[in-house]
């Protein structure tokens, strides 16, 4: 998602999947500049949409590059952490192992930071490793924690945690390894 500011003033952009899960939250786009909203590709399920909103009318133009795949091995998962200090399932790699391409943390609170944890667990929720531990996600910001794809064995899970309720949303995507 490439966003270009064609106005003479700074404008902010927000982006969501399905009007519920943040991809970007009030990101400033200075006058005469452009930015890429995503560092890693995202998977959208059937009928899911990406929605963009600018803080000023007719100020931003966006280009979204989409690759259409009719392949059920791709997956996406979103969770809004509505409970504080509780590990919550993000995604379970069921029958087949998976490649995790993206894990995006979004703080949709405009004033307060949040501490995030993302863990890789076995099927019994025993933590195998943390991908991030008490990482501070500043107010109104997003952080992509996958620079490279990660392997997730069959039966294993991604789980998320926030120290405060109703501030952190996590979006993950990848592909099951089917052959």
C-alpha positions as CSV (number, residue, x, y, z in Angstrom):
1,X,0.0,0.0,0.0
2,X,1.8,3.1,-1.3
3,X,0.4,6.5,-0.1
4,X,1.3,9.8,-1.6
5,X,0.4,13.3,-0.2
6,X,-0.6,15.6,-3.0
7,X,-1.5,18.5,-0.7
8,X,0.5,21.4,0.8
9,X,0.0,20.2,4.4
10,X,0.8,17.1,6.5
11,X,-2.1,14.6,6.5
12,X,-2.5,11.4,8.5
13,X,-3.6,8.0,7.1
14,X,-5.2,5.1,8.8
15,X,-5.7,1.6,7.3
16,X,-7.8,-1.3,8.5
17,X,-8.8,-4.8,7.3
18,X,-12.6,-5.2,7.5
19,X,-13.0,-2.0,9.5
20,X,-11.9,-3.8,12.6
21,X,-8.1,-4.5,12.6
22,X,-5.6,-1.8,12.2
23,X,-2.8,-1.9,9.6
24,X,-1.9,1.7,10.3
25,X,-3.3,4.3,12.7
26,X,-2.9,8.0,12.1
27,X,0.5,7.8,10.4
28,X,1.7,11.2,9.4
29,X,2.4,11.8,5.7
30,X,4.2,15.2,5.3
31,X,3.3,17.4,2.3
32,X,4.9,16.3,-0.9
33,X,6.0,12.9,0.4
34,X,5.0,9.3,0.1
35,X,5.3,6.1,2.2
36,X,4.8,2.4,2.1
37,X,2.3,1.2,4.8
38,X,3.3,-2.5,4.8
39,X,6.7,-4.1,5.2
40,X,5.4,-7.6,4.7
41,X,2.6,-8.9,2.5
42,X,-0.8,-9.6,4.1
43,X,-3.4,-12.3,3.2
44,X,-7.0,-11.3,3.0
45,X,-9.7,-14.0,3.1
46,X,-12.7,-14.1,0.8
47,X,-14.8,-10.8,0.9
48,X,-12.3,-9.1,3.3
49,X,-11.4,-5.5,2.4
50,X,-8.7,-3.0,3.1
51,X,-10.0,0.4,4.1
52,X,-8.0,3.7,4.1
53,X,-8.9,7.0,5.7
54,X,-7.2,10.4,5.5
55,X,-7.4,13.2,7.9
56,X,-8.1,15.7,5.0
57,X,-10.3,15.3,1.9
58,X,-8.6,15.0,-1.5
59,X,-5.1,15.1,0.1
60,X,-3.8,11.5,-0.3
61,X,-3.7,9.1,-3.2
62,X,-3.1,5.4,-2.6
63,X,-1.9,2.5,-4.8
64,X,-2.6,-1.0,-3.6
65,X,-0.9,-3.9,-5.3
66,X,-2.8,-7.1,-5.1
67,X,-1.9,-10.6,-6.1
68,X,-5.0,-12.9,-6.5
69,X,-4.5,-16.5,-5.5
70,X,-7.1,-19.1,-5.4
71,X,-5.2,-21.2,-2.9
72,X,-6.7,-22.4,0.4
73,X,-3.2,-22.9,1.9
74,X,-2.9,-19.1,2.5
75,X,-4.2,-17.9,5.9
76,X,-4.8,-14.7,7.8
77,X,-5.6,-14.2,11.5
78,X,-6.5,-11.1,13.4
79,X,-7.2,-10.7,17.1
80,X,-8.1,-7.6,19.2
81,X,-6.7,-8.1,22.7
82,X,-9.6,-7.1,24.9
83,X,-8.3,-8.6,28.1
84,X,-5.2,-7.4,29.9
85,X,-2.3,-9.8,30.8
86,X,-3.9,-12.8,29.1
87,X,-2.3,-15.0,26.5
88,X,-4.7,-15.2,23.5
89,X,-4.5,-17.5,20.5
90,X,-3.7,-15.7,17.2
91,X,-3.2,-18.7,14.9
92,X,-2.9,-22.5,15.2
93,X,-1.1,-24.4,12.5
94,X,-3.4,-27.4,12.4
95,X,-2.9,-30.3,10.0
96,X,0.2,-29.0,8.2
97,X,3.1,-26.8,9.3
98,X,3.0,-23.2,8.3
99,X,5.3,-20.4,7.1
100,X,4.5,-17.2,9.0
101,X,5.1,-14.3,6.7
102,X,3.9,-11.4,8.8
103,X,3.0,-10.5,12.4
104,X,1.8,-6.9,12.7
105,X,1.3,-5.3,16.1
106,X,-1.0,-2.2,16.1
107,X,-1.7,0.1,19.0
108,X,-5.0,1.8,18.2
109,X,-5.0,4.0,21.4
110,X,-4.2,7.6,20.5
111,X,-2.6,8.5,23.9
112,X,-1.1,5.5,25.6
113,X,1.7,3.0,24.9
114,X,1.2,-0.8,25.3
115,X,3.6,-3.6,26.1
116,X,3.2,-6.6,23.7
117,X,4.3,-10.2,23.8
118,X,4.0,-12.7,21.0
119,X,4.9,-16.3,21.7
120,X,5.3,-19.5,19.8
121,X,3.8,-22.4,21.8
122,X,3.1,-26.1,21.4
123,X,-0.5,-27.4,21.3
124,X,-0.7,-27.4,25.1
125,X,0.2,-23.7,25.2
126,X,3.7,-24.4,26.6
127,X,5.9,-21.5,25.4
128,X,8.7,-22.6,23.1
129,X,10.0,-19.1,22.5
130,X,9.0,-15.5,22.5
131,X,9.1,-13.5,19.3
132,X,8.8,-10.3,21.3
133,X,8.6,-9.8,25.1
134,X,7.1,-6.6,26.6
135,X,8.0,-4.7,23.5
136,X,6.6,-1.2,23.8
137,X,4.3,-0.3,20.9
138,X,3.8,3.5,21.1
139,X,0.4,5.1,20.9
140,X,-1.0,5.2,17.4
141,X,1.8,3.1,15.9
142,X,2.3,-0.3,14.2
143,X,5.3,-2.6,14.3
144,X,6.0,-5.5,12.0
145,X,7.9,-8.1,13.9
146,X,8.8,-10.5,11.0
147,X,11.7,-9.4,8.9
148,X,12.0,-13.0,7.6
149,X,9.4,-15.8,7.4
150,X,9.1,-18.1,10.5
151,X,8.4,-21.8,10.6
152,X,5.5,-23.0,12.7
153,X,5.1,-26.8,13.1
154,X,1.8,-28.6,12.8
155,X,-0.2,-28.3,16.1
156,X,1.8,-25.3,17.2
157,X,0.4,-21.8,17.9
158,X,1.1,-18.1,17.8
159,X,-0.3,-16.4,20.9
160,X,-0.4,-12.7,21.9
161,X,-0.5,-10.7,25.1
162,X,-0.9,-7.1,26.0
163,X,-0.3,-5.5,29.5
164,X,-3.5,-3.3,29.0
165,X,-6.8,-4.3,27.5
166,X,-8.2,-2.7,24.3
167,X,-5.0,-1.2,22.9
168,X,-3.4,-3.9,20.9
169,X,-4.5,-5.6,17.7
170,X,-2.4,-8.3,16.0
171,X,-2.7,-9.3,12.4
172,X,-0.8,-12.4,11.2
173,X,-0.6,-14.1,7.8
174,X,1.2,-16.9,6.1
175,X,0.8,-20.2,4.2
176,X,0.5,-23.8,5.2
177,X,3.1,-26.1,3.8
178,X,1.0,-28.6,1.9
179,X,3.5,-30.5,-0.2
